[in-house]
Amino acid sequence: MTKGIKIAGALCILFLCSLRLTGQVLPVPLPGGDIIQPFGLFNQFFPGVGAGFDGLNADPHGINNSRTFVAMGYTAGTATDSNGKTYNVITDIRVYQGDYIGAVPTYGAGGTTSAKAHGTFVEI
């Protein structure tokens, strides 16, 4: 394949992945959350102990009005780039699966209607 065909194929995939699915029920984010400077408000809490965490009883869900199972994993370590520079890396990976009440876009200017749905979400 030529370089042009590869680029066109990649652009088609990106375009198709960016289209909204018909009838899609969008999850509603959790109200509130943590403020992380300099980025601002995250609609998320960070369960755990230690610096930057909200305690063991913090809500692990990132989706409001949901009855879902949550799997969470935190990792920490170092990564080295091709020039030999070392970086500290911390990850927060969550998977949600279950029922939720979300929002279906139905009106102009951001109007929505509530709808029940079932889904699986991965947050990295």
C-alpha positions in Angstrom: 0.0 0.0 0.0 1.1 3.5 -0.7 1.5 6.1 2.0 -1.5 8.1 0.6 -3.8 5.0 0.9 -2.6 4.4 4.5 -3.3 8.0 5.5 -6.8 7.9 3.8 -7.6 4.7 5.6 -6.5 6.1 9.0 -8.6 9.3 8.4 -11.7 7.2 7.5 -11.3 5.1 10.7 -11.0 8.3 12.8 -14.0 9.8 11.1 -16.2 6.7 11.6 -15.1 6.4 15.2 -16.1 10.0 15.9 -19.7 9.7 14.6 -22.5 9.6 17.2 -24.4 6.4 17.2 -28.1 6.7 16.6 -30.2 6.3 19.8 -27.1 6.4 22.0 -27.8 7.0 25.7 -24.9 9.1 27.0 -23.9 8.7 30.6 -24.2 11.7 32.9 -21.0 12.5 34.8 -20.9 12.5 38.6 -21.6 15.9 40.0 -18.7 17.5 41.9 -15.3 15.9 42.1 -11.7 16.9 42.6 -9.9 20.1 41.5 -6.5 19.3 40.2 -4.3 22.3 39.5 -3.6 23.5 36.8 -6.2 21.5 35.0 -9.4 22.4 37.0 -12.4 20.3 38.0 -12.6 16.5 37.3 -16.0 14.9 37.7 -14.3 12.1 39.6 -13.2 11.2 43.1 -10.0 9.2 43.8 -10.5 6.5 46.4 -7.5 5.4 48.3 -5.1 6.6 51.0 -2.2 8.9 50.7 -1.5 12.2 49.1 -4.0 13.2 46.4 -6.6 10.5 47.4 -10.1 11.1 48.8 -10.1 8.3 51.4 -11.3 4.7 51.3 -15.0 5.6 51.3 -14.9 7.9 48.2 -17.3 7.0 45.4 -15.4 5.1 42.7 -18.1 5.7 40.1 -17.7 8.4 37.4 -21.3 8.0 36.2 -24.3 9.4 38.0 -27.5 7.4 38.5 -25.9 4.1 37.9 -26.0 0.6 39.3 -22.8 -0.8 38.0 -19.9 -3.0 39.0 -16.6 -1.2 39.2 -13.1 -2.6 38.8 -10.2 -0.2 39.6 -6.5 -0.4 39.3 -3.7 2.0 40.2 -0.2 1.6 39.0 2.9 3.6 39.7 6.4 3.4 38.3 8.9 4.9 35.9 9.2 5.1 32.1 12.2 5.9 30.0 12.1 7.6 26.6 14.3 6.9 23.6 16.7 9.6 24.8 17.2 8.0 28.2 15.1 10.5 30.1 13.1 9.0 33.0 9.5 10.0 33.9 7.3 9.1 36.9 4.1 7.5 35.7 0.9 7.0 37.7 -2.3 5.5 36.2 -5.9 5.2 37.4 -7.8 2.7 35.3 -11.5 1.9 35.9 -14.1 -0.3 34.2 -17.8 0.2 34.8 -20.5 -2.3 33.7 -24.2 -2.2 34.5 -27.4 -0.2 34.3 -27.6 3.6 34.3 -30.0 6.4 33.6 -28.4 8.6 31.0 -29.3 11.4 28.6 -30.5 11.1 25.0 -30.0 14.3 22.9 -33.5 15.2 21.7 -33.7 19.0 21.4 -31.5 21.7 20.0 -29.1 23.7 22.2 -28.1 20.7 24.3 -31.6 19.5 25.4 -31.9 15.9 26.5 -34.4 13.3 27.7 -33.6 10.7 30.4 -33.4 7.1 29.3 -32.4 3.8 30.9 -29.5 1.9 29.4 -26.9 -0.9 30.0 -23.3 -0.4 29.1 -19.6 -1.0 29.7 -17.2 1.9 30.1 -13.5 2.0 30.3 -11.7 5.0 31.8 -8.0 5.4 31.5 
